[in-house]
């Protein structure tokens, strides 16, 4: 009987340990954005002749993500408007003026998520608030979860995503040159985030 009780205790202990490990693995992990491999590209109509592209860099940000339960996921990031690259220095300067991005007044655009809606194994919609030029609007970003794995040399664990959105520039007070510049801005976001359990607590202010 003593052996039987001991066996039962060992069995219960093993089950408890397994459940604890499972709970630990199920908890969402925290990541910091790799600002080298994370970029934002946008395109807008120019007088009907073409849709030129511009590029912006993410200055900083964090991601909380559980691949098994997306409902616990969240993110926050800052976009450096001063990093704007339209392929021409004078064009960059014009777009950064007060009538457009107004980067002197507010150097960073800020995004914070409010919820994540999962569609299938790799697709979802990120709901959040985008603050630009001192104006905050709700935005939705359909996204693809690309991969979660260690890098080729095993240095980091990386989560990768691709997202897109259509924004109305008038929503953020960018109303200049309506006859020459389109109103709708197409945006593509490519994100890589490195596993870092200090990312959220160590976030910096812009």
C-alpha positions in Angstrom: 0.0 0.0 0.0 2.9 2.4 0.8 4.3 1.7 -2.7 0.9 2.3 -4.2 0.6 5.7 -2.4 4.1 6.7 -3.4 3.4 5.8 -7.1 0.2 7.8 -7.0 2.1 10.8 -5.6 4.8 10.5 -8.2 2.1 10.3 -10.9 0.3 13.4 -9.6 3.6 15.2 -9.3 4.5 14.4 -12.9 1.1 15.4 -14.2 1.3 18.7 -12.3 4.8 19.4 -13.7 3.6 18.7 -17.2 0.6 21.0 -16.8 2.9 23.7 -15.4 5.2 23.4 -18.4 2.2 23.5 -20.8 0.9 26.6 -19.1 4.3 28.2 -19.3 4.6 27.4 -23.0 1.1 28.7 -23.7 1.9 32.1 -22.2 2.5 34.8 -24.9 6.2 35.7 -25.3 7.5 39.2 -25.7 9.6 40.4 -28.7 11.3 43.6 -29.7 11.1 44.8 -33.3 14.2 44.3 -35.4 14.4 47.9 -36.8 16.8 46.8 -39.6 14.5 44.2 -41.1 11.2 45.9 -40.3 10.0 48.5 -42.8 7.0 50.3 -44.0 6.4 51.1 -47.7 3.5 53.3 -49.0 2.2 54.4 -52.3 -0.1 57.2 -53.4 -1.4 58.5 -56.7 0.5 61.4 -58.4 -1.8 63.3 -60.8 -3.0 60.0 -62.3 0.4 59.4 -63.9 1.8 57.0 -61.4 1.8 55.7 -57.8 5.2 56.5 -56.4 6.6 54.7 -53.4 8.0 55.9 -50.2 9.6 54.1 -47.3 9.6 54.7 -43.5 11.5 52.9 -40.7 10.2 51.7 -37.4 12.1 53.4 -34.6 11.2 51.1 -31.7 8.5 48.8 -30.6 7.4 45.6 -28.9 5.2 42.6 -29.6 3.5 40.1 -27.3 2.6 37.0 -29.3 1.3 33.5 -28.6 1.2 31.4 -31.8 -1.5 29.2 -30.2 -3.7 32.0 -28.9 -3.7 35.2 -30.9 -6.3 36.8 -28.7 -3.6 37.5 -26.1 -1.3 39.2 -28.6 -0.6 43.0 -28.6 1.9 45.4 -30.0 3.0 49.0 -29.8 5.5 50.8 -32.1 6.8 54.2 -33.2 7.4 55.1 -36.8 10.2 57.6 -37.6 8.7 60.1 -40.0 12.2 61.7 -40.3 13.4 58.5 -42.0 11.2 59.2 -45.0 12.8 58.1 -48.3 10.9 59.0 -51.5 14.1 58.6 -53.6 14.9 62.3 -53.8 16.1 64.8 -51.1 13.9 67.7 -52.2 10.8 65.5 -52.5 11.5 64.1 -49.0 11.7 67.7 -47.6 8.5 68.7 -49.3 6.5 65.7 -47.9 7.9 66.4 -44.3 6.6 70.0 -44.3 3.6 71.0 -42.2 1.1 70.6 -45.0 1.9 66.9 -45.2 3.6 64.8 -42.5 4.6 67.8 -40.4 7.6 65.9 -38.9 9.0 69.0 -37.1 5.9 69.1 -34.9 5.6 65.4 -34.4 8.6 63.3 -35.4 7.0 60.0 -34.7 3.8 58.3 -35.6 2.5 55.9 -33.0 0.5 52.7 -33.3 -1.0 50.7 -30.4 -3.1 47.6 -30.9 -6.5 47.1 -29.4 -7.3 43.5 -30.5 -6.3 40.8 -32.8 -8.8 38.8 -34.9 -7.7 35.4 -36.2 -9.1 34.3 -39.5 -7.2 31.0 -40.1 -3.8 29.4 -39.3 -1.8 32.2 -40.8 -4.1 35.1 -41.4 -5.7 37.7 -39.2 -6.6 41.3 -38.7 -4.8 43.7 -36.3 -7.1 46.4 -34.9 -5.5 49.4 -33.3 -5.1 53.2 -33.0 -2.7 55.2 -35.2 -1.6 58.6 -34.1 -0.2 60.9 -36.8 0.2 64.7 -36.8 -1.5 64.8 -33.4 -4.6 63.0 -34.7 -5.6 59.5 -33.6 -7.7 57.2 -35.7 -8.8 53.6 -35.6 -7.1 51.4 -38.3 -7.3 47.8 -39.4 -4.4 45.9 -40.8 -5.0 42.5 -42.4 -1.8 40.5 -41.8 -0.1 37.2 -42.5 1.9 35.3 -39.8 4.9 34.2 -41.8 7.1 32.2 -39.5 8.3 31.7 -35.9 11.7 30.1 -35.6 15.3 30.4 -34.7 17.6 32.2 -37.1 19.9 30.2 -39.4 22.8 30.5 -36.9 20.6 30.0 -33.9 21.3 33.5 -32.4 17.7 34.6 -32.0 14.2 33.4 -32.1 12.3 35.6 -34.6 8.6 36.1 -35.4 7.8 37.4 -38.9 4.7 39.1 -40.2 3.4 40.9 -43.4 0.6 43.4 -43.2 -1.2 45.9 -45.4 -3.7 48.7 -45.0 -5.5 51.5 -46.9 -5.5 54.9 -45.2 -7.4 58.1 -46.0 -4.9 60.9 -45.6 -7.7 63.4 -44.9 -8.5 61.5 -41.7 -5.1 62.7 -40.4 -5.5 66.3 -41.6 -3.4 65.9 -44.7 -5.6 67.7 -47.2 -3.1 69.7 -49.3 -3.0 69.5 -53.1 -6.2 67.4 -53.5 -6.1 67.8 -57.3 -2.6 66.5 -57.7 -2.2 63.9 -54.9 -4.5 61.0 -54.2 -6.5 60.7 -51.1 -6.0 57.0 -50.4 -2.6 55.7 -49.3 -1.7 52.1 -49.7 0.6 50.8 -47.0 2.6 47.6 -46.7 4.3 46.6 -43.4 7.1 44.0 -43.1 7.9 43.1 -39.5 10.5 40.9 -37.8 10.5 40.7 -34.0 13.3 39.2 -31.9 12.4 37.2 -28.7 13.2 39.5 -25.8 11.4 39.2 -22.4 12.5 42.8 -21.5 11.2 44.4 -24.6 7.9 45.7 -23.2 9.4 46.9 -19.9 12.4 48.6 -21.6 10.4 50.6 -24.1 11.7 54.1 -24.8 9.7 57.3 -25.3 10.1 59.0 -28.6 
